[in-house]
């Protein structure tokens, strides 16, 4: 079975910290963690531009379907011990739209701040 693929900004200290936390929990290696700055071929395979990948979290589920933002986090959480119940709870309580709206505001702020002067992607 294919693993989910998580594309993250490895040059962002905040992103590295959060993804590092998830990676430490992923002792069974259920997820492929791909730093978008080192995974150009994988980004192209999923039709994701580097700019799009910088703007929001992208996760390809085991079937290859792409999820952006909170739906991507839910894929990650489903595959991690200690977070599986959180993913189920978010879905059960139908919190995904509210969380997505908040995440997209944060992601826009992070992208704008990170790329204000000079972005590592040359944007």
N, C-alpha and C positions, 0 to 999 in steps of 0.2 A: 504494500500500500504506500502511496505517495505521502510525503510529509507536507504540512503547510509550509509555505515560504514567507518569511517576514522580511520586508525591505525597510531598513531604518537608516537614519543619518548618523553614521559612525563618527562624524566630525563635530557633532553637537553634544556638549557635555551633559545636558539634561537627557537627551535621547539615549546616550551611552549608559547613563546611570539606570534608567528605567529598564532598558533592554538587558543590561547586565544582571539586574535583579531577576528577570524572567529566565535568563540563560542559566543562572545558578540553580533555579528550581527545576530546570529541564534536564535532570540527571539521566533520564531514559532516552534523551536525544530524539524527542518526538517532533521537533521543529527544526527547519533549516533557517538559520539566522544569516541574512545577507546584508552586509553593509553596502548601501546603494552606490558608494564611491568605488567599490571594488567588484560590483556585480553588473556591469554594463550589459553583458550578454543576457543575463537572466531578466533584466529590465526590458530589453528588447523582445525577449521571448513572450513577455506578457503585455507588450505594447504600452509600456509605461515610460514616459520621458523622465529624464533626471529631474527636471523642474517639478513635474507632478509628484514624483517620489519625495522630493524635498518638502512639498506643501502639506501632505498628510500621510499618515501611516498607510501602507499598502500591504495586504496579506493575500496570498493565493492559497485557497483551501486545498485539501487533498485531491479534490476533483479538478483543480486548476481554475476555479471561479475566483475572480478578483473581488476583494472587499476593501473598502476605503474607510478610514476612521474607526469609529466605535465598532462597526460590524467586524472589522479586522481584529480589534482587541478581543472581541468575543470568541473568535476562532483561536487566538492565542490562549485565552483563559480556559477554553474547553480542553486543551491539551496539557494543562499544567496542574499538578497537585496543589490543593489549597485554593485554586481559583475556579475549578469546575462548578462549584456550587454558586459562585458569584455570577457566572455566565447564565446559569439556569434561572437564578433569581431575577437578573436584569430582564431576561426574556419573559418570565412569568408575570412580572409587574409592569411589563411594557414600558420600560425606562429607556429603551434604545433611542427613540427620537429626541428625548430631552438631553440625553448624554451626548448624542451626535451633534446637536446644536451647540452645546457648551464646548465640545471638543473642537468643532470647526472654528469657533471664535478664537480659542486658544491657539490652534494650529496657524491661523492667519496671523495672529500677533507674533508667534514664534518665527514664522517664515519672514515676515516683514522686518522684524528686529534683526534676525540672523543675516538677512540679505540686504539690509539697508545700505551699507557702504560697499561691501564687496562680498559676494557669495562664493562659497567654495566651488560652486558649479560654473562660475563665470557668468552668472545671470545678471 
